C-alpha cells in the first residue's frame, strides 16, 4: 500500500510502499464511483499528467478534507494502485477491506448529489435526500465494503459539503441498502449469515463481471487469487468454495481449541494434585545475574558434548561455596533448552534446590516438578497417570515416593530423549533420599535419559554418586576455570555499577582493583561481589587503596549476602 500526500511545495507524492499495518501513518481514504476516461491513474501521476481530468478534483477534495481533519496522508484507488502489475492488483483487492477498515476517515464523494449551497444537516437534508437515495454510489459492488468496513464514513455532495455520516444517516442507509443497522454500527460480519451478506450485493453491479465475486472477498474474510476472464459464475463458485473451506478450517480450529482446553484442564488437575513447585523462578533469576560470555569454558568442553550425545549419561559439577555453580547451571540449562528446541525429539526438565524456599528442599517435590514439566510434552495424559490419580481418591491423597519414581520412569520411557538439570543438591533437606532417587534413576539404564547435577563437594553426595557414576564424569569447577569469568564480572561491575564507575574510568585504579580482586578471589564469585560492594562505598582514592590492601580472606559461608551470584 502506498499513500498520497502533498509536499510543502504542494507537489503530490506517494509514500514508499508500506507493507505492515503498523507502518501505516493515520490516513483518510476516498470512496467514489468511477467516470470512464476521467480518473487519474497511477501512470498519470508518474508522468505528471491528469490534472485536466475530472477525477483530479476528487483527489484535491480528499486531500483538502483530510488536511481539515488533521490527516496528512490519504488514499485514492484510481492512482494508488499500479493496475499494470497483476500481483499488485491482486494484493490490493485482497487487502482492500482491511485498508478501508484501518482508515481514520472514509470520505464518500457523491457527484450526483447537490446540496444547493446548504449545510447537509437538519431540515436542509430534505433537499438532497431524494438524490442521495438514488445515488449511483449505492448501486456499485465495490462500495459495499467501503460502507461497511470503515469505522467513520462521511458523505459529501459534489460541492464538497458534508451531508452526514454513517451514524447520523444509519436509518436512511439501512433503507437504501437493506444492510442491518447492527452491521452499519460495526458488529462482526460473521454474526450475519452467508445468504444475508450475499443479499446486500444482490442489486449491485460491477464493470467487470468477475468483480461481483471479488468485491465480496472482504465481506466474507476470504483471500483468493484473481482470474479475470473466468466469468462471474466461476468466480462465484470459487468464492463459495473458499467460504466453505474457511468454515471447515474454523470448525477444525475450534475443535483444536476445545481439545487444548480439555488438555489444559487435565494438566491443571495433575498440577494441583502434585502441588509442584515452579523452578523457573530460580532459573530466570540466575540467568539475569549472569555476565555475558561466562561459562563458555564448560559449554565448549568435550565433557558437555559427550553428555548431550552419549546414552544414559550423567555429569556432576562440584565446586567450592561461592564459585557460581547456580549461575553456571543456568547457563548450561539455557544452552540445553536451545539444543532441545532445535529437535522436537529432545525435551528438558530441571529443578533448583534452594535453602531459601521450603518447597524446593524436598526430593519428593523435585519428582513432582519433573513429572509436571515432562507432562507438557504429551498430547494426552498417560493412562498410567490417570489411573494413579483415580486410585489416589481423585487427587485427595498424595502418591508415595516409590509411586512417583515409577510414574517418572513410565513418562521418560515414552519420550525420545530427556535432559535433566538438577542444581544445588547440597541444599536438599533430605540428601540421602535424593541420592537414593538418583541411584534408582541410574539403575533404570534408560538410554534416552541424560542427567546433569551441581552441588558443593560434600562427602555424602560424592560417595553416593561413586556407586553408579564413573569418576571421569565428576567435574571440579576449579579456580583457574572460573577466574576468567570472575574477571569479566569485575570488569562489567566497574563499567556499569554507578557506585564503582568513578573508579572504573581511571585506568590505573581499574587495574589495581582488578589485580587485587583476582589475587584474592580464588575462584569465589561471592567474595569478589562482596568486595566490589564494599569498594563502592569508598569516598576517596586514599580510602580505596587502603581497602585494597586490607581485603579479607576469600572465606564465605552460606549466610554471606550475595546479590549477583550464588553457588
Buried (B, 14 or more C-beta within 10 A) or exposed (E): BBBBBBEEEEEBEBBEEBEEEEEBEBBBBBBBBEEEEBBBBBEBBEEEEBBEBEBBBBBEBBBEBBBEBEBBBBBBBBBBBBBEEEEBBBBBBBBBBBBBBBBBBBBBBBBEBBBEEBEBEEEBBEBBBEBBEEBEBBEBBBBBBBBBBBBBBBBBBBEBBBBBBBEBBBEBBBEBBEBBEEBBEEEEBEEBEBEBBBEBBEEBEBEBBBBBBBBBBBBBBBEBEBBBEBEBEBBBEBBBEBBEEBEEEEEEEEEEEEEEEEBEEBBEBBBEBBEBBBBEEBBEEBEEBBBEEBBEBBBEEEBBEEBBEEEBBBBBBBBBBBBBBBBBBBBBBBBBBEEBEEEEEBBBBBBBBBBEBEBBBBBBBBBBBBBBBBBEBBEEBBEBBBEBBEEBEEBEEBBEBEBBBBBBBBBBEBBEBBBBBBBBBBBBEEBEBBBBBBBBBBEBEBEBBBBBBBBBBEEEBBEBBEEBBEEEBBBEBEBEBBBBBBBBBBBBBBEEBEEBEBBBEBEEBBEBBBEBBBEBBBBBBBBBBBBBBEBBEBEEBEEBBEBBEEBEEBEBEEEBEBEBBBB
